[in-house]
Amino acid sequence: MPPGIAPPSDSTTSETLPASRRVHVVGAGPVGLLLTALLQSMEGFSVHLYEKRREYSRTRMVQLAPYLVADSVESYRTDYIDGDNVEAIFDPQELEEGLAFRKSIPTDLMALLRQWALGFCSLNAIERAVSDLIDARGSNAVRRTLGVVSVQDTMAMLEPEDILIDCTGSRSLLRDHLAPGSVDEGANTLNIRLEYALVVTFLYGQMYACNEYCKYYKNVENALYKFIPAVHRTYYDGSITHVTGIVKITAEDYAAMPSRFDGPWLRNNFPNVAESMDRFIDKVKQETHGELLGNLEIIRIPLNLYRARNATSRQWRTAVPGEHPFANTPVFLVGDSAIGSPYFQSISLGFECAMFLAGLIAQRDLPLRDMLDRYELHIYKQWLRVYMRSKMIKHNKDLFESLDDPLALLDKLHIY
Ligand SMILES: Cc1cc2nc3c(=O)[nH]c(=O)nc-3n(C[C@H](O)[C@H](O)[C@H](O)COP(=O)(O)OP(=O)(O)OC[C@H]3O[C@@H](n4cnc5c(N)ncnc54)[C@H](O)[C@@H]3O)c2cc1C
């Protein structure tokens, strides 16, 4: 057992792994769990899943993108910005192969994906459902280890023929260790800071739906600190609307705020931001005659658009063959550890990449070199897709901020 890791939890332990290829998945968030469930259902692999958290406690409401469960190229490209990007970046054959893999996903897992693509779901409900599914499957038990995994642990756990997959999220464990040279934080990360923002979530006791007109008119008197509900993040569950949106803040505001707080803290410490929020919510109330339920939940985050420059360990193989553990064992980044954007459905993207990698791993006669190259290329294409969409949305957002100031607006436009 790697040093520093607690004994496996009781529920899903199998002391000896079957005589098959071992895959280590570090991080049992949504993406690590989905990948585990996919590999578990393939013959010839034994999966060892590592997670540091005891409980799934993240309750934020998330939605899966419909493209995730698409069954045709047309339905894969229905989003009006993303659809064009997908057509420009991917070859038709690649899209067909992706769809063919989806069709091979076991029905128990596919049923969950279809259900989540219909509406909103809490993040921990997704995590618990996939985790329970993994445990409930009778065959090919997944070995689980509860505890923090370090970089040294990952190197110590590896044996020839193993595969190591990092699903540890945006603060990836291995991202900066995938290439020879510097292991400084960010050495292998391209990061574009789009802005700093407050993510504000509240519950409202009536049906409320938002669109671009709503965003504009409810912010007309807010010269600064406009609250922008994410259209796809307002969700009416039959009695309550869940609303999530963002407010752009300055770097100085960001530095002066705690990472998480509520409405009263905002009113006491940043009255200008609170007034903008209150004006927005008052207009919602005037229109729909409801009340805010409970408090505002607020976190402050930097909105980062980023990617790992290397999403695999292929550089170790060519630079120092045989000398480093990662030169002999393929390492892959999947999910937020590989790519992230605040304006993209990141879980769906992570699931997409997990499906692609599972499809590669399933091809047991695929030379390792090809597997690494194909995964790198796929991640790069997904990055282009995310980059293009995210930049477009950021640009639209910047224009929106200046709608009432034609000169400022024109300053931001480049026409022809
Ligand atoms: C406010 C907010 C709202 C969001 N809304 C949406 C949305 O509507 N739709 C959407 O698609 N996405 C949304 N996202 C993004 C989404 O939550 C992430 O994309 C998703 O959680 C990434 O999944 P992941 O499995 O790659 O990483 P994570 O969810 O970060 O999971 C990583 C896992 O690895 C474990 N781990 C980390 N380090 C170690 C270690 N050293 N040892 C052992 N275990 C470790 C962690 O405990 C965790 O369980 C939102 C994010 C935020 C912050």
The ligand as an SDF file (V2000), in Angstrom:
LIG
                    3D

 53 58  0  0  0  0  0  0  0  0999 V2000
  -19.8220   27.2030   -8.3940 C   0  0  0  0  0  0  0  0  0  0  0  0
  -19.5920   26.1760   -9.4560 C   0  0  0  0  0  0  0  0  0  0  0  0
  -20.6430   25.8020  -10.2830 C   0  0  0  0  0  0  0  0  0  0  0  0
  -20.4450   24.8310  -11.2820 C   0  0  0  0  0  0  0  0  0  0  0  0
  -21.4810   24.4830  -12.1010 N   0  0  0  0  0  0  0  0  0  0  0  0
  -21.3000   23.5660  -13.0750 C   0  0  0  0  0  0  0  0  0  0  0  0
  -22.3750   23.1810  -13.9650 C   0  0  0  0  0  0  0  0  0  0  0  0
  -23.4950   23.6560  -13.8740 O   0  0  0  0  0  0  0  0  0  0  0  0
  -22.1190   22.2620  -14.9150 N   0  0  0  0  0  0  0  0  0  0  0  0
  -20.8940   21.7030  -15.0380 C   0  0  0  0  0  0  0  0  0  0  0  0
  -20.7100   20.8720  -15.9210 O   0  0  0  0  0  0  0  0  0  0  0  0
  -19.8850   22.0230  -14.2220 N   0  0  0  0  0  0  0  0  0  0  0  0
  -20.0550   22.9470  -13.2420 C   0  0  0  0  0  0  0  0  0  0  0  0
  -19.0160   23.2750  -12.4320 N   0  0  0  0  0  0  0  0  0  0  0  0
  -17.7300   22.6250  -12.6210 C   0  0  0  0  0  0  0  0  0  0  0  0
  -17.7620   21.1840  -12.0760 C   0  0  0  0  0  0  0  0  0  0  0  0
  -18.1140   21.1920  -10.7200 O   0  0  0  0  0  0  0  0  0  0  0  0
  -16.4040   20.5490  -12.3030 C   0  0  0  0  0  0  0  0  0  0  0  0
  -16.1160   20.6250  -13.6860 O   0  0  0  0  0  0  0  0  0  0  0  0
  -16.3970   19.0700  -11.9050 C   0  0  0  0  0  0  0  0  0  0  0  0
  -16.6500   18.9310  -10.5280 O   0  0  0  0  0  0  0  0  0  0  0  0
  -15.0300   18.4850  -12.2460 C   0  0  0  0  0  0  0  0  0  0  0  0
  -15.0430   17.1120  -11.9670 O   0  0  0  0  0  0  0  0  0  0  0  0
  -13.6910   16.3440  -11.7220 P   0  0  0  0  0  0  0  0  0  0  0  0
  -14.0910   14.9820  -11.3150 O   0  0  0  0  0  0  0  0  0  0  0  0
  -12.7780   16.5220  -12.8720 O   0  0  0  0  0  0  0  0  0  0  0  0
  -12.9740   17.0970  -10.5100 O   0  0  0  0  0  0  0  0  0  0  0  0
  -13.4990   17.3510   -9.0170 P   0  0  0  0  0  0  0  0  0  0  0  0
  -14.9690   17.4360   -8.9750 O   0  0  0  0  0  0  0  0  0  0  0  0
  -12.7100   18.4860   -8.4980 O   0  0  0  0  0  0  0  0  0  0  0  0
  -13.0820   16.0070   -8.2660 O   0  0  0  0  0  0  0  0  0  0  0  0
  -11.7320   15.7470   -7.9190 C   0  0  0  0  0  0  0  0  0  0  0  0
  -11.7400   14.6720   -6.8430 C   0  0  0  0  0  0  0  0  0  0  0  0
  -10.3960   14.3180   -6.5380 O   0  0  0  0  0  0  0  0  0  0  0  0
  -10.2210   14.2420   -5.1420 C   0  0  0  0  0  0  0  0  0  0  0  0
   -8.8130   14.5310   -4.8810 N   0  0  0  0  0  0  0  0  0  0  0  0
   -8.1440   15.6740   -5.1910 C   0  0  0  0  0  0  0  0  0  0  0  0
   -6.8460   15.5580   -4.8430 N   0  0  0  0  0  0  0  0  0  0  0  0
   -6.6920   14.3240   -4.3020 C   0  0  0  0  0  0  0  0  0  0  0  0
   -5.5710   13.6380   -3.7560 C   0  0  0  0  0  0  0  0  0  0  0  0
   -4.3530   14.1780   -3.6930 N   0  0  0  0  0  0  0  0  0  0  0  0
   -5.7620   12.3860   -3.2680 N   0  0  0  0  0  0  0  0  0  0  0  0
   -6.9960   11.8120   -3.3270 C   0  0  0  0  0  0  0  0  0  0  0  0
   -8.0930   12.4220   -3.8450 N   0  0  0  0  0  0  0  0  0  0  0  0
   -7.9420   13.6660   -4.3220 C   0  0  0  0  0  0  0  0  0  0  0  0
  -11.1700   15.3220   -4.6080 C   0  0  0  0  0  0  0  0  0  0  0  0
  -11.5100   15.0930   -3.2660 O   0  0  0  0  0  0  0  0  0  0  0  0
  -12.3610   15.1710   -5.5410 C   0  0  0  0  0  0  0  0  0  0  0  0
  -13.2870   14.2150   -5.1040 O   0  0  0  0  0  0  0  0  0  0  0  0
  -19.1780   24.2310  -11.4370 C   0  0  0  0  0  0  0  0  0  0  0  0
  -18.1230   24.5790  -10.5890 C   0  0  0  0  0  0  0  0  0  0  0  0
  -18.3100   25.5620   -9.6080 C   0  0  0  0  0  0  0  0  0  0  0  0
  -17.1570   25.9340   -8.7050 C   0  0  0  0  0  0  0  0  0  0  0  0
  1  2  1  0
  2  3  1  0
  2 52  2  0
  3  4  2  0
  4  5  1  0
  4 50  1  0
  5  6  2  0
  6  7  1  0
  6 13  1  0
  7  8  2  0
  7  9  1  0
  9 10  1  0
 10 11  2  0
 10 12  1  0
 12 13  2  0
 13 14  1  0
 14 15  1  0
 14 50  1  0
 15 16  1  0
 16 17  1  0
 16 18  1  0
 18 19  1  0
 18 20  1  0
 20 21  1  0
 20 22  1  0
 22 23  1  0
 23 24  1  0
 24 25  2  0
 24 26  1  0
 24 27  1  0
 27 28  1  0
 28 29  2  0
 28 30  1  0
 28 31  1  0
 31 32  1  0
 32 33  1  0
 33 34  1  0
 33 48  1  0
 34 35  1  0
 35 36  1  0
 35 46  1  0
 36 37  1  0
 36 45  1  0
 37 38  2  0
 38 39  1  0
 39 40  1  0
 39 45  2  0
 40 41  1  0
 40 42  2  0
 42 43  1  0
 43 44  2  0
 44 45  1  0
 46 47  1  0
 46 48  1  0
 48 49  1  0
 50 51  2  0
 51 52  1  0
 52 53  1  0
M  END
$$$$
